[in-house]
């Protein structure tokens, strides 16, 4: 009777997943490129009277000079200072008065700006982003102001926050050649000591139409949107400098495990494992991401079930692949329960990793992971803002905006054998950094 129930359960999961995948609505869009190199993507969705103007630049922390880190994040802030026709500090105010909101983010690979507005304010949003691209306010006053802002952010969100240096302490040991070895915020002295000329030169290299994609998503008339885009963006000169881009294969294959201890102002010890993994968009990355989902997503995941529920050695555990344009990192992080030695915690993590290196996962587990991945992807496209960002990144990083519709197929093609293979290929002892995160003063 149990066998029959298991078969029915597996069949039910398969039918549910198949039904969900087949009924996921296709995201329609139009794309073209202006003569100055700016790529444009238009996505019409008249469900609500809102629009998003999203512009993504192909510049992140990996494009910085080793002695001038944090510039991409610095420009995320500086580009809100205003422009030739927008007074200082009025950029946000104009958007808010028009009934909208705005924000930006910087990553290792890209910098993204987006404005959400009522649909009758689309022309305003396009004009503002064109202003920001053509002649932003880059002067000594704005530079000095934003130096204070970003260095204070370093202190609050990274240097003086419990576990705040988790990312930088991991990447600085995992990567020895590639610029992924510094984090997105950069180093305080690099920002403080940067000259106005350093900053202007960085802007002139990267914040140009031929290094960007513009996505307009929401309640639009495509022909009218095209006319306004032509009006405000077509005459912006293309950049002439050669973009600084590191080679994808810059980082050598790891052959030695690195182990270290980080002392922090914390009360709860933690264990960190960082593994080098393949670049996002490659076949192996999809298998690695599904492996991470199997190991730590949800209370029924392998690590959570054993470490938190069964043996109560951890308060929290996660295993997350950091998908990047170039080969990136999978980060496993576990907070020790009271009285648990970090060595005992790590031993269980290693035992569970050994299981996925030696045993095929079950068909039921594979189907559960597929369902979780599909749910994540559907949720990632629920708003026009998310769709705009996804369309931009798929085009900019992988040259295929239609991955917004087809990437799910790549996950569904991953087999149990693929997961076993990537577990052995990438989750090796000689391919990792292990950190014990201990309270300051602990022996």
C-alpha positions as CSV (number, residue, x, y, z in Angstrom):
1,X,0.0,0.0,0.0
2,X,2.9,2.4,0.8
3,X,4.4,1.7,-2.6
4,X,1.2,2.5,-4.4
5,X,0.8,5.7,-2.4
6,X,4.4,6.7,-3.3
7,X,3.8,6.1,-7.0
8,X,0.6,8.1,-6.9
9,X,2.3,10.9,-5.0
10,X,5.2,11.0,-7.5
11,X,2.7,11.0,-10.4
12,X,0.8,13.8,-8.8
13,X,3.9,15.9,-8.4
14,X,4.8,15.3,-12.0
15,X,1.3,16.3,-13.3
16,X,1.3,19.4,-11.1
17,X,4.7,20.5,-12.4
18,X,3.8,19.7,-16.0
19,X,0.5,21.6,-15.7
20,X,2.2,24.6,-14.0
21,X,5.0,24.8,-16.6
22,X,2.7,24.5,-19.6
23,X,0.3,27.1,-18.2
24,X,2.9,29.7,-17.4
25,X,2.0,32.8,-19.5
26,X,4.6,33.7,-22.1
27,X,6.1,37.2,-21.7
28,X,5.9,39.0,-25.0
29,X,8.4,41.8,-25.9
30,X,9.9,43.7,-28.7
31,X,13.6,44.6,-29.0
32,X,15.8,46.6,-31.2
33,X,19.0,48.7,-31.1
34,X,19.5,52.4,-31.7
35,X,22.4,53.6,-34.0
36,X,24.3,54.6,-30.9
37,X,24.3,51.1,-29.6
38,X,21.6,51.4,-26.9
39,X,19.5,48.2,-26.9
40,X,15.8,48.7,-26.3
41,X,13.3,46.2,-25.0
42,X,9.5,47.0,-24.8
43,X,7.2,44.8,-22.8
44,X,3.5,45.8,-22.9
45,X,1.2,44.8,-20.0
46,X,-2.0,46.9,-19.7
47,X,-3.1,45.1,-16.5
48,X,-2.4,48.2,-14.3
49,X,-1.9,51.8,-15.3
50,X,1.8,51.8,-14.4
51,X,5.1,51.7,-16.3
52,X,8.7,51.0,-15.4
53,X,11.7,52.6,-17.1
54,X,14.6,50.4,-16.4
55,X,18.2,51.0,-17.6
56,X,21.0,48.5,-16.9
57,X,24.6,49.2,-17.5
58,X,27.1,46.4,-18.1
59,X,29.4,47.5,-15.3
60,X,29.8,46.1,-11.8
61,X,32.6,45.7,-9.3
62,X,34.5,43.2,-11.6
63,X,35.1,46.1,-14.0
64,X,37.0,48.2,-11.5
65,X,40.7,48.7,-11.1
66,X,42.3,46.8,-8.2
67,X,43.4,50.1,-6.6
68,X,40.0,51.8,-7.1
69,X,37.4,49.4,-6.0
70,X,33.8,50.4,-5.2
71,X,33.4,52.8,-8.1
72,X,30.4,51.0,-9.7
73,X,28.5,51.2,-6.3
74,X,29.7,54.8,-5.9
75,X,28.1,55.7,-9.2
76,X,24.9,54.0,-8.2
77,X,24.6,56.9,-5.7
78,X,26.3,59.6,-7.7
79,X,23.9,59.3,-10.6
80,X,21.0,60.5,-8.3
81,X,22.8,63.9,-7.8
82,X,21.0,65.4,-10.7
83,X,21.9,66.5,-14.2
84,X,22.4,69.6,-16.4
85,X,18.6,70.2,-16.3
86,X,17.7,68.6,-13.0
87,X,19.0,70.4,-9.9
88,X,20.9,68.7,-7.2
89,X,18.8,66.3,-5.0
90,X,15.7,66.9,-7.2
91,X,15.8,63.7,-9.1
92,X,13.9,61.7,-6.5
93,X,11.6,64.6,-5.7
94,X,10.4,64.9,-9.3
95,X,9.6,61.2,-9.5
96,X,7.7,61.3,-6.2
97,X,5.7,64.4,-7.2
98,X,4.7,62.5,-10.3
99,X,3.3,59.7,-8.2
100,X,6.2,57.3,-8.7
101,X,9.2,55.6,-7.0
102,X,12.7,54.8,-7.9
103,X,15.7,52.8,-6.9
104,X,18.9,51.2,-8.0
105,X,21.3,48.3,-7.3
106,X,24.9,47.3,-8.1
107,X,26.2,43.8,-8.4
108,X,29.5,42.2,-9.3
109,X,28.4,42.4,-13.0
110,X,25.8,45.2,-13.5
111,X,24.4,48.4,-12.3
112,X,20.6,48.9,-12.6
113,X,18.4,52.0,-12.3
114,X,14.6,51.9,-12.4
115,X,11.7,54.3,-12.1
116,X,8.1,53.2,-11.5
117,X,5.5,55.7,-12.7
118,X,1.9,56.1,-13.6
119,X,1.6,55.2,-17.2
120,X,0.7,58.8,-18.2
121,X,4.2,59.9,-16.9
122,X,6.2,57.6,-19.2
123,X,7.7,60.5,-21.2
124,X,8.9,62.0,-17.9
125,X,10.7,58.8,-16.9
126,X,12.4,58.5,-20.3
127,X,13.5,62.1,-20.3
128,X,15.0,61.7,-16.8
129,X,17.0,58.5,-17.7
130,X,18.2,60.2,-20.9
131,X,19.3,63.2,-18.8
132,X,21.1,60.9,-16.4
133,X,22.9,59.1,-19.3
134,X,23.8,62.2,-21.3
135,X,25.0,64.7,-18.8
136,X,24.8,63.7,-15.1
137,X,26.0,66.1,-12.5
138,X,29.5,64.9,-11.7
139,X,31.2,67.7,-9.8
140,X,33.3,68.1,-6.7
141,X,30.3,68.9,-4.5
142,X,28.4,65.7,-5.4
143,X,31.5,63.6,-5.3
144,X,32.4,64.7,-1.8
145,X,28.8,64.2,-0.6
146,X,28.6,60.7,-2.0
147,X,32.0,59.7,-0.7
148,X,30.6,60.3,2.8
149,X,27.4,58.4,2.0
150,X,29.1,55.3,0.6
151,X,31.8,55.0,3.2
152,X,29.2,55.3,5.9
153,X,27.3,52.5,4.2
154,X,30.4,50.3,4.3
155,X,30.5,50.8,8.1
156,X,26.8,50.2,8.7
157,X,26.1,47.3,6.3
158,X,29.4,45.5,6.3
159,X,32.2,46.4,8.7
160,X,30.3,47.1,11.9
161,X,27.5,44.6,11.4
162,X,27.5,41.0,12.8
163,X,28.5,38.6,10.0
164,X,28.5,41.7,7.7
165,X,31.9,40.8,6.3
166,X,30.8,37.3,5.3
167,X,30.9,37.9,1.6
168,X,34.2,39.8,1.5
169,X,36.0,37.4,3.8
170,X,34.8,34.5,1.5
171,X,35.5,36.0,-1.9
172,X,38.9,37.4,-0.9
173,X,40.1,33.9,-0.1
174,X,38.3,32.0,-2.9
175,X,39.4,34.2,-5.8
176,X,43.1,35.0,-6.2
177,X,43.2,36.5,-9.7
178,X,39.7,37.5,-10.7
179,X,38.2,40.8,-9.5
180,X,35.4,38.9,-7.9
181,X,37.9,38.9,-5.0
182,X,36.7,42.2,-3.7
183,X,33.1,42.9,-2.8
184,X,30.7,45.4,-4.5
185,X,31.1,48.1,-1.8
186,X,34.8,48.3,-2.3
187,X,37.4,49.6,0.1
188,X,37.1,52.8,2.0
189,X,40.5,54.2,1.1
190,X,39.9,53.6,-2.6
191,X,36.8,55.8,-2.5
192,X,38.3,58.4,-0.1
193,X,41.5,58.8,-2.2
194,X,39.8,58.8,-5.6
195,X,40.3,62.0,-7.6
196,X,37.6,63.7,-9.5
197,X,39.4,62.8,-12.6
198,X,39.5,59.1,-11.6
199,X,35.7,59.2,-11.1
200,X,35.0,61.0,-14.3
201,X,37.1,58.6,-16.3
202,X,35.2,55.6,-14.9
203,X,31.9,57.3,-15.9
204,X,33.1,58.1,-19.4
205,X,34.1,54.5,-20.0
206,X,31.0,52.6,-18.9
207,X,27.9,54.8,-18.6
208,X,27.3,55.1,-22.3
209,X,24.5,53.9,-24.6
210,X,26.5,51.1,-26.2
211,X,27.1,49.6,-22.8
212,X,23.4,49.6,-21.7
213,X,20.0,48.2,-22.2
214,X,16.8,50.2,-21.8
215,X,13.6,48.3,-20.8
216,X,10.2,49.9,-20.8
217,X,7.6,47.6,-19.2
218,X,4.0,48.0,-18.4
219,X,1.0,50.0,-19.6
220,X,2.5,51.4,-22.8
221,X,1.7,52.1,-26.4
222,X,4.7,50.7,-28.2
223,X,4.7,53.1,-31.1
224,X,4.5,56.1,-28.8
225,X,7.2,54.6,-26.6
226,X,9.4,54.2,-29.6
227,X,8.9,57.8,-30.7
228,X,9.8,59.1,-27.2
229,X,12.9,56.8,-27.0
230,X,14.1,58.1,-30.3
231,X,13.5,61.7,-29.2
232,X,15.4,61.4,-25.9
233,X,18.1,58.7,-26.5
234,X,19.0,58.5,-30.2
235,X,21.2,61.6,-30.1
236,X,23.3,60.5,-27.1
237,X,26.8,59.8,-28.4
238,X,28.1,56.3,-28.1
239,X,31.1,55.7,-25.9
240,X,34.5,55.5,-27.6
241,X,36.6,54.0,-24.8
242,X,37.5,50.4,-24.7
243,X,35.5,48.7,-21.9
244,X,37.6,47.2,-19.1
245,X,36.5,43.6,-18.8
246,X,38.3,40.8,-17.1
247,X,38.7,37.4,-18.9
248,X,36.2,34.8,-18.0
249,X,38.9,32.2,-17.4
250,X,41.1,34.5,-15.4
251,X,40.7,32.5,-12.2
252,X,42.8,29.2,-12.2
253,X,41.4,25.9,-11.0
254,X,41.6,25.5,-7.3
255,X,43.8,22.6,-6.0
256,X,44.1,23.4,-2.3
257,X,41.6,23.8,0.5
258,X,41.9,27.1,2.4
259,X,40.8,27.1,6.1
260,X,40.8,30.2,8.3
261,X,39.1,31.7,11.4
262,X,37.3,35.1,11.5
263,X,36.7,36.8,14.8
264,X,33.7,39.1,15.0
265,X,31.5,40.9,17.5
266,X,29.0,38.1,17.6
267,X,27.6,35.7,20.1
268,X,26.8,32.7,17.9
269,X,29.6,30.8,16.1
270,X,29.1,29.9,12.4
271,X,30.6,27.7,9.8
272,X,31.1,29.0,6.3
273,X,32.0,26.9,3.2
274,X,32.6,28.7,-0.2
275,X,33.0,26.6,-3.3
276,X,33.9,27.9,-6.8
277,X,31.1,27.1,-9.2
278,X,30.5,27.6,-13.0
279,X,29.1,30.8,-14.5
280,X,25.4,31.4,-14.5
281,X,23.8,30.4,-17.8
282,X,26.0,27.3,-18.3
283,X,24.5,23.8,-18.1
284,X,26.4,22.9,-14.9
285,X,25.2,26.0,-13.1
286,X,21.6,24.9,-13.3
287,X,22.5,21.6,-11.8
288,X,24.4,23.4,-9.0
289,X,21.5,25.6,-8.2
290,X,19.1,22.6,-8.0
291,X,21.6,21.0,-5.7
292,X,21.6,24.1,-3.5
293,X,17.8,23.9,-3.4
294,X,17.9,20.3,-2.4
295,X,20.3,20.9,0.4
296,X,18.9,24.0,2.1
297,X,15.7,25.4,0.7
298,X,12.7,24.8,3.0
299,X,12.3,22.9,6.2
300,X,12.3,19.6,4.3
301,X,15.7,20.2,2.7
302,X,18.5,17.8,3.6
303,X,20.7,20.2,5.6
304,X,17.8,21.9,7.4
305,X,16.1,18.6,8.3
306,X,19.2,17.0,9.7
307,X,21.0,20.0,11.3
308,X,18.0,22.0,12.6
309,X,15.2,19.5,13.1
310,X,16.8,16.1,13.9
311,X,20.1,16.8,15.6
312,X,19.5,20.4,16.6
313,X,23.1,21.4,15.9
314,X,22.2,24.5,13.9
315,X,19.8,27.4,14.4
316,X,19.9,28.2,10.7
317,X,21.5,26.8,7.5
318,X,21.6,27.8,3.9
319,X,23.5,26.8,0.8
320,X,23.2,29.4,-2.0
321,X,24.8,29.6,-5.4
322,X,25.9,33.1,-6.3
323,X,25.3,33.0,-10.0
324,X,27.6,35.4,-11.8
325,X,28.6,36.2,-15.4
326,X,31.9,34.5,-14.8
327,X,32.5,31.4,-12.6
328,X,31.2,32.4,-9.2
329,X,30.7,30.9,-5.7
330,X,28.4,28.7,-3.7
331,X,28.1,29.8,-0.1
332,X,27.1,27.4,2.7
333,X,26.4,29.1,6.0
334,X,25.3,27.5,9.3
335,X,24.7,29.1,12.7
336,X,25.7,26.8,15.5
337,X,23.1,26.0,18.2
338,X,24.0,26.7,21.8
339,X,27.0,24.6,23.0
340,X,27.7,23.0,19.6
341,X,31.3,22.9,18.5
342,X,31.7,24.3,15.0
343,X,33.7,21.2,14.1
344,X,30.7,19.0,14.9
345,X,28.6,21.3,12.7
346,X,31.0,21.1,9.8
347,X,31.2,17.3,10.1
348,X,27.5,17.0,9.5
349,X,27.6,19.4,6.5
350,X,30.4,17.3,5.1
351,X,28.5,14.1,5.6
352,X,25.5,15.4,3.7
353,X,27.8,16.6,0.9
354,X,29.4,13.2,0.7
355,X,25.9,11.7,0.3
356,X,25.2,13.7,-2.8
357,X,28.6,12.9,-4.1
358,X,28.1,9.2,-3.8
359,X,24.3,8.6,-4.1
360,X,21.8,9.5,-6.7
361,X,19.0,11.7,-5.2
362,X,15.6,10.1,-5.4
363,X,13.0,10.8,-8.1
364,X,10.7,12.3,-5.5
365,X,13.5,14.7,-4.4
366,X,14.2,15.7,-8.0
367,X,10.6,16.4,-8.7
368,X,10.3,18.5,-5.5
369,X,13.3,20.6,-6.5
370,X,11.9,21.1,-10.0
371,X,8.6,22.3,-8.4
372,X,10.5,24.7,-6.1
373,X,12.6,26.1,-9.0
374,X,9.5,26.6,-11.2
375,X,7.7,28.4,-8.4
376,X,10.7,30.7,-7.9
377,X,10.9,31.5,-11.6
378,X,7.2,32.3,-11.8
379,X,7.3,34.5,-8.7
380,X,10.3,36.3,-10.2
381,X,8.2,37.6,-13.0
382,X,5.0,38.6,-11.1
383,X,5.5,42.4,-11.5
384,X,6.4,44.6,-14.4
385,X,9.5,45.8,-12.4
386,X,10.8,42.3,-12.0
387,X,10.2,41.5,-15.6
388,X,12.0,44.6,-16.7
389,X,15.1,43.7,-14.6
390,X,15.0,40.1,-15.8
391,X,14.7,41.1,-19.5
392,X,17.6,43.5,-19.1
393,X,19.9,41.1,-17.4
394,X,19.1,38.2,-19.7
395,X,20.0,40.4,-22.7
396,X,23.0,42.1,-21.2
397,X,24.7,39.1,-19.6
398,X,23.6,36.3,-21.9
399,X,22.6,37.9,-25.1
400,X,19.1,36.4,-25.1
401,X,16.2,38.3,-23.5
402,X,13.9,35.4,-24.4
403,X,15.5,33.3,-21.6
404,X,12.8,34.9,-19.5
405,X,10.5,32.4,-21.2
406,X,12.8,29.5,-21.9
407,X,15.3,29.3,-19.0
408,X,12.9,27.0,-17.0
409,X,13.5,24.4,-19.7
410,X,17.2,24.3,-18.8
411,X,16.4,23.5,-15.2
412,X,13.9,20.8,-16.2
413,X,16.6,19.1,-18.3
414,X,18.8,18.6,-15.3
415,X,18.9,14.9,-14.3
416,X,19.7,13.1,-11.1
417,X,23.0,12.1,-12.7
418,X,23.8,15.7,-13.5
419,X,23.4,16.6,-9.8
420,X,25.6,13.7,-8.8
421,X,28.2,14.8,-11.3
422,X,28.4,18.5,-10.3
423,X,28.5,17.6,-6.7
424,X,31.7,15.7,-7.4
425,X,33.1,18.3,-9.9
426,X,32.6,21.4,-7.8
427,X,31.9,20.4,-4.1
428,X,35.4,19.1,-3.6
429,X,37.6,19.8,-0.6
430,X,40.3,21.2,-2.7
431,X,37.8,23.6,-4.4
432,X,36.7,25.3,-1.2
433,X,37.3,27.9,1.5
434,X,36.2,27.0,5.0
435,X,35.8,29.7,7.6
436,X,35.0,29.3,11.3
437,X,33.2,32.5,12.4
438,X,33.9,32.9,16.1
439,X,33.1,35.5,18.8
440,X,35.9,38.0,19.3
441,X,38.1,36.7,22.1
442,X,37.3,33.1,21.6
443,X,40.2,30.7,21.6
